[in-house]
Structures are given as C-alpha cells and as structure tokens.
C-alpha cells in the first residue's frame, strides 16, 4: 500500500502544482488514499520532496532531481534471499543468505504487511514480530507460498 501511495504522490506533484500538505491530502483522497497528516509528512520526507518556487514565486512540492522509483515488490526477489521460515508464539524467524536480512527487513517494512508489529534484522536472520500467534502462522504461510511460487493449475 505504501509503495502505491508513494507512486500516487509522485504522480500528483508532477501533474499539479501542489502548494501545501492540505492540498496534497485532498488530491490523495480523491485518488482513494486517505492518510493522516503525520503519514503524509513521513511520505514527503521519505520521498525527499521539497518546496520549490515557480517563476511567479509561488511555492509547490517537487520531486528531487533524481527519479525515485518505488521499491520492487517483495515477491520479486524473495526467492533469492529467503532460505528458511520458522517461528514460535508471535515470533517469526526468517533465515536469509548471508548479508541479506537487512535488505529483506527494509523491503518488508516498506510493504507494510498487516499483522506485523516490527522487524529486527541481523546479518542472515530476520525476526518478524507478529501481532498474535495466529498472525504469525498466517505470515509464515504467506512467506512459504511466496517461496514456492505460483502453483500449476489442477
């Protein structure tokens, strides 16, 4: 959801001269993204947006000079990073290839999966703290499904 919202924000500031967070919130709401002011402030910071002046001196948001591309979907690179899924209680332990736990944690945090309270990454181990035992079981199944890939029909 966050990736799509970020893409929508970038699209809106390219298509409209957006002078304020309030106006950006209005445009996002019209696009189907209802966010709090705090969330929007975080998004603006994460995207590196800045206020710039047009030739008439009116300020508006603009993206940084370098193009910001949304992170690739987690599923697209999960198979190359994740080696094992295990857990107990509300704690899910993901074993990754050496040096990959941080990248996987960042991608997972970026995707904002429901049921996850937070992540803690080491070098090759990622601890995912789930909201409940049931949420941990659901997350484990989801990771295993992503690892296995699409199943052939029938």
Secondary structure, DSSP 8 states (H G I E B T S, - for coil): -HHHHHHHHHHHHHHS---SHHHHHHHHHHTT----HHHHHHHHHHHT-EEEE-TTS-EEEE--SS-------HHHHHHHHEEEEEEETTEEEEEESTT-HHHHHHHHHHHT-TTEEEEEE-SSEEEEEESSHHHHHHHHHHHHHHHH------
